[in-house]
């Protein structure tokens, strides 16, 4: 019975970490998309600025009354899907050997 309790705690901790990572993926994507709209020439401003813009925007969207929960659900779902897609592509890519 104690092993079942530890399994539940482990799964809960994994779920919370995945939610945090999915918010980070979504924030990075949204920030990079917003930064690409306002760029005049295609230059790389770095991931830090894109992540900062994305986190600010996601935080503002999630604090809107009545719609914040819906935005939060959409953002987490998008981030979780992109995380699964990224891992799936890593598994499917053939191992290239440089020589």
C-alpha positions, 0 to 999 in steps of 0.5 A, a space after each residue: 500500500 505504501 508503494 502505491 502512495 509513492 507511485 502517486 506522489 511520483 506521478 503527481 510531481 512528474 505532472 507538475 514538472 510537465 505543466 511547468 515545462 509546457 508553460 515554458 515551451 508555450 511562452 518561448 513560442 509566443 514570445 518568439 512569434 511576437 518578436 518576429 512580428 516586430 522585427 524589421 530584418 530577420 536577426 536573432 535577438 536571443 531566447 532570453 528576450 523572446 522568453 521574457 516577452 512570452 512569460 509576460 504575455 502568458 501571465 497577463 493572459 492567465 490573469 484575465 477574469 473568467 477567460 484566464 482559465 481557458 487561456 491557461 488550459 489552451 496554453 498548457 495544452 499547446 505546450 504539452 503537445 509541442 513537448 510530446 511532438 519534440 520528443 516524438 521527433 527525437 525518437 523518430 530521427 535516424 541517428 546520424 554519424 558524422 565522420 
